Amino acid sequence: MPTSHGVAYGVSQSSLDCSQEAEVTQLNENNQPVHPQVEVTYYTDPLCSWSWALEPQWRRLRYEFAEQLAWRYSMGGLISDWQQFSDPLNDISRPVQMGPQWIQIRHLIGMPIDERIWVEDPPASSYPACIAFKAAERQGASVGEAYLRRLREAVMLERRNIAQWEVLLALAEEVAASSGFDLEQFRYDLDGKEVLEAFRTDIKDGRYRGIGRFPSLILRPTTGQSILLIGYRPYQVLREAIAHIAPEMHPVRSVTDVVAYASYWQRITAKEVAEALDLELEAARKALDEAVANGHLIEAGQIYLTPANLHSL
């Protein structure tokens, strides 16, 4: 089982047999299938703080390359329980030891994160959140994406224990309030064998490919060899990886407006805006605060959201 997810810089490459990769289906805004040039399998976990740190780069990549990219998430099962968990790279074997790593992320990366949960109410396992994501994902990739984001926000920013089923259901209610998420279907799927088996398949897939750290991304071009990126990566490294496997592929749009970009994602942090517009963090905060003052966005703690999503708070 994957046990560590520390910082890793530079390009880490591994030749992979493309025929072994899972197929990823992507739909455009009209719900029509598109044919991406690169498909990404993203190995992650809702409790993985370095995956949270990667959100600014991951979102920017998907925005700029749009339909040229397709992706799916594979849940890693980072922590089955604390009796079996060990992260020797970061010297973590007890919940309280996770806090300093979260502090490091806040200072090094700039993503907001609240480490106090590891003292006040530490999650006993990441398995329930992984299973809940697989249940949400059964209603479509966009629903799964929205739910995964709320899982991350809840534990990283709001100190909500996503190992508890009542928290997972409450977050599902929040997602349902701002999307077409079927809450009753989610509850039904959450207790089903299919969801548990889907999670087990994710874990098996990660083990088969030797994924030992999160986040890890396998980028697969239409033809040619795939590339494996292990650990947190600066945006330039992601771009270099795309250029390496698909040199003909270029961004189809860029971020030029703070409000438009925030509205595209509906929920966003200052760091994500700073990354997308190549701004200093304080400049991004100032631009977001101006948008709030002008009534274009709403500030909710460390998250900025569009007025249409106010009821999901």
C-alpha positions in Angstrom: 0.0 0.0 0.0 1.3 3.5 -0.7 2.7 5.0 2.4 4.4 8.3 1.5 3.9 11.3 -0.6 6.7 13.8 -0.1 7.9 16.6 -2.3 9.7 15.7 -5.4 11.0 18.2 -8.0 12.3 17.6 -11.5 11.1 15.2 -14.2 10.7 11.6 -13.1 10.1 9.5 -16.1 9.3 5.9 -16.6 8.5 4.1 -19.9 5.2 2.3 -19.6 3.3 -0.1 -21.8 0.4 2.1 -23.1 -1.7 -1.0 -23.9 -2.0 -1.6 -20.2 -3.5 1.8 -19.3 -7.1 2.1 -18.5 -9.3 3.9 -21.0 -10.5 7.4 -20.1 -13.6 8.8 -21.7 -14.0 12.6 -21.9 -17.1 14.5 -22.8 -17.3 18.1 -24.0 -19.7 20.7 -22.8 -22.4 19.3 -25.2 -21.9 15.9 -23.7 -20.3 14.6 -26.9 -17.2 12.3 -26.7 -13.9 14.0 -27.6 -10.6 12.4 -28.5 -7.9 13.8 -26.2 -4.3 13.7 -27.2 -3.1 12.9 -23.7 -4.9 10.8 -21.0 -3.9 11.1 -17.4 -4.4 8.6 -14.5 -4.1 10.6 -11.3 -3.2 8.4 -8.2 -4.3 10.3 -5.1 -6.1 10.2 -1.8 -8.5 12.7 -0.2 -6.1 12.8 2.8 -3.0 13.4 0.7 -1.8 16.9 1.6 0.6 17.0 -1.3 -2.3 16.4 -3.7 -4.0 19.4 -2.2 -0.8 21.3 -2.8 -0.9 20.3 -6.4 -4.4 21.6 -7.0 -3.2 25.0 -8.5 -1.0 23.3 -11.1 -3.5 20.5 -11.8 -6.3 22.9 -12.4 -4.3 25.3 -14.6 -3.1 22.4 -16.7 -6.6 21.2 -17.4 -7.9 24.7 -18.0 -5.2 25.6 -20.5 -5.3 22.3 -22.4 -9.0 21.8 -22.2 -10.4 18.9 -24.3 -6.9 17.9 -25.3 -6.6 16.2 -21.9 -8.7 13.5 -20.4 -8.2 12.2 -16.9 -9.5 9.8 -14.2 -8.7 9.5 -10.5 -7.4 6.3 -8.9 -7.8 6.2 -5.1 -4.6 5.1 -3.3 -5.9 4.2 0.2 -3.2 6.2 1.9 -4.1 5.3 5.5 -5.9 2.1 6.2 -5.4 2.7 10.0 -2.6 4.1 12.1 -1.5 0.8 13.4 -0.3 -0.1 9.9 0.6 3.3 8.5 4.2 4.3 8.2 5.8 7.1 6.2 9.6 6.8 6.8 10.4 9.5 4.2 8.6 12.1 6.3 9.1 10.3 9.7 5.4 10.0 10.3 3.8 7.0 12.1 1.3 8.8 14.4 -1.4 11.4 13.7 0.2 14.2 15.6 3.3 13.9 13.4 1.2 14.8 10.3 0.8 18.4 11.5 4.3 19.6 10.8 4.1 18.3 7.2 0.9 20.4 6.7 2.7 23.4 8.1 5.5 22.8 5.6 3.0 22.8 2.7 1.5 26.1 3.8 4.9 27.8 4.0 6.5 26.2 1.0 3.6 26.1 -1.5 1.2 28.7 -0.3 -1.9 26.6 -0.3 -4.0 27.3 2.8 -4.1 24.3 5.1 -5.1 23.9 8.8 -3.0 21.3 10.6 -4.9 21.5 13.9 -7.2 18.6 12.9 -4.3 16.2 13.7 -4.4 17.3 17.3 -8.2 18.0 17.7 -9.8 15.2 15.7 -7.4 13.1 13.6 -9.0 11.0 10.9 -8.5 7.3 11.7 -8.3 6.2 8.1 -8.6 7.5 4.6 -10.5 4.5 3.3 -14.0 5.9 4.1 -13.3 9.0 2.0 -11.9 7.0 -0.8 -14.9 4.8 -0.9 -17.2 7.8 -0.7 -15.5 9.3 -3.7 -16.0 6.0 -5.7 -19.7 6.2 -4.8 -20.0 9.8 -6.0 -18.0 9.0 -9.2 -20.7 6.5 -10.2 -22.9 9.5 -11.0 -20.3 10.9 -13.5 -16.8 12.3 -13.6 -17.9 15.8 -12.9 -19.9 14.8 -9.8 -16.9 12.8 -8.6 -14.6 15.8 -9.2 -16.9 18.1 -7.2 -17.1 15.7 -4.3 -13.4 15.1 -4.2 -12.8 18.8 -4.1 -15.2 19.2 -1.1 -13.5 16.3 0.6 -10.1 18.0 0.3 -11.4 21.4 1.4 -13.3 19.9 4.3 -10.3 18.2 5.9 -7.5 20.6 4.7 -9.3 23.9 5.6 -12.3 23.2 7.8 -10.9 20.5 10.2 -13.7 18.2 9.4 -13.0 14.5 10.0 -13.6 12.8 6.6 -13.1 9.4 8.2 -16.6 9.7 9.7 -19.6 8.7 7.7 -21.8 11.5 9.0 -19.2 14.0 7.6 -19.1 12.2 4.3 -22.9 12.4 4.0 -23.0 16.0 5.0 -20.5 16.9 2.3 -22.6 15.0 -0.2 -25.6 17.1 0.8 -23.5 20.2 0.1 -22.5 19.0 -3.3 -26.1 18.0 -4.1 -27.2 21.6 -3.2 -25.2 23.1 -6.1 -25.3 20.3 -8.7 -27.3 17.5 -10.1 -26.0 15.1 -7.5 -28.5 12.4 -6.5 -28.1 12.2 -2.7 -30.3 9.1 -2.3 -28.4 7.3 -5.1 -25.1 8.2 -3.3 -26.4 6.7 0.0 -27.4 3.6 -1.8 -24.1 3.2 -3.7 -22.1 3.9 -0.5 -23.4 0.7 1.0 -23.0 -1.3 -2.2 -20.4 -4.0 -3.0 -19.7 -2.4 -6.4 -18.2 0.7 -4.8 -16.0 -1.3 -2.4 -14.8 -3.4 -5.3 -14.0 -0.3 -7.4 -11.9 1.0 -4.5 -10.1 -2.4 -4.2 -9.4 -2.3 -8.0 -7.8 1.2 -7.6 -5.5 -0.1 -4.9 -4.6 -3.1 -6.9 -3.9 -0.9 -9.9 -1.6 1.3 -7.9 0.3 -1.6 -6.5 0.6 -3.2 -9.9 2.2 0.0 -11.3 4.5 0.4 -8.3 2.8 3.7 -7.1 4.3 4.3 -3.7 3.8 8.1 -3.3 1.0 10.5 -3.9 0.3 12.4 -6.0 1.5 10.4 -8.9 0.4 10.9 -12.5 0.7 8.7 -15.5 0.4 10.7 -18.7 -0.3 8.6 -21.8 -0.2 10.0 -25.4 -2.3 8.7 -28.2 0.8 6.9 -29.5 4.2 6.3 -27.9 5.5 5.8 -24.4 3.8 7.1 -21.3 5.5 9.2 -18.6 5.2 8.8 -14.8 5.4 11.9 -12.5 5.9 11.1 -8.9 5.2 13.6 -6.1 4.4 17.3 -6.1 5.5 19.1 -9.2 5.8 22.8 -10.2 3.7 23.7 -13.2 6.7 24.0 -15.5 7.4 20.3 -14.9 3.9 19.3 -15.9 4.2 21.4 -19.1 7.6 19.8 -19.9 6.1 16.4 -19.5 3.3 17.2 -22.0 5.9 18.6 -24.4 7.9 15.4 -24.1 5.2 13.0 -24.9 3.0 15.2 -27.2 5.2 17.9 -28.7 2.4 18.9 -31.1 0.1 19.7 -28.2 -0.2 23.3 -27.1 -2.5 25.3 -24.7 -5.7 26.4 -26.3 -6.5 29.2 -23.8 -4.8 31.1 -21.1 -6.1 32.7 -17.9 -6.5 36.5 -18.2 -9.3 37.3 -15.8 -9.5 36.5 -12.1 -13.3 36.5 -11.9 -13.7 34.4 -15.1 -11.2 31.8 -13.8 -12.8 31.7 -10.3 -16.2 31.3 -11.9 -15.0 28.5 -14.1 -14.0 26.4 -11.1 -16.7 27.9 -8.8 -14.6 27.4 -5.7 -11.0 28.6 -5.6 -8.1 29.6 -3.4 -5.8 32.6 -3.7 -2.9 30.3 -4.5 -4.8 28.8 -7.4 -5.4 32.2 -8.9 -1.8 33.2 -8.3 -0.6 30.1 -10.1 -2.9 30.5 -13.1 -2.1 34.2 -13.6 1.6 34.0 -12.6 1.0 36.4 -9.7 2.5 36.8 -6.3 0.2 35.4 -3.7 -0.6 38.8 -2.1 -1.4 40.2 -5.6 -3.8 37.3 -6.1 -5.5 38.0 -2.8 -5.9 41.7 -3.6 -7.5 40.9 -6.9 -9.9 38.4 -5.3 -10.7 40.8 -2.5 -11.6 43.5 -5.1 -13.8 41.0 -6.9 -15.6 40.4 -3.5 -16.0 44.1 -2.9 -17.5 44.5 -6.4 -20.0 41.7 -5.7 -18.6 39.2 -8.2 -17.3 36.7 -5.7 -18.0 35.7 -2.1 -15.3 35.0 0.4 -15.9 31.9 2.6 -12.9 31.4 4.8 -10.0 30.5 2.6 -12.2 29.8 -0.4 -13.6 32.3 -2.9 -16.8 31.2 -4.7 -19.3 32.5 -7.1 -22.6 33.8 -5.7 -24.5 30.9 -7.3 -22.7 28.6 -5.0 -23.5 30.4 -1.8 -26.1 27.8 -0.8 -23.4 25.1 -0.8 -21.6 26.6 2.2 
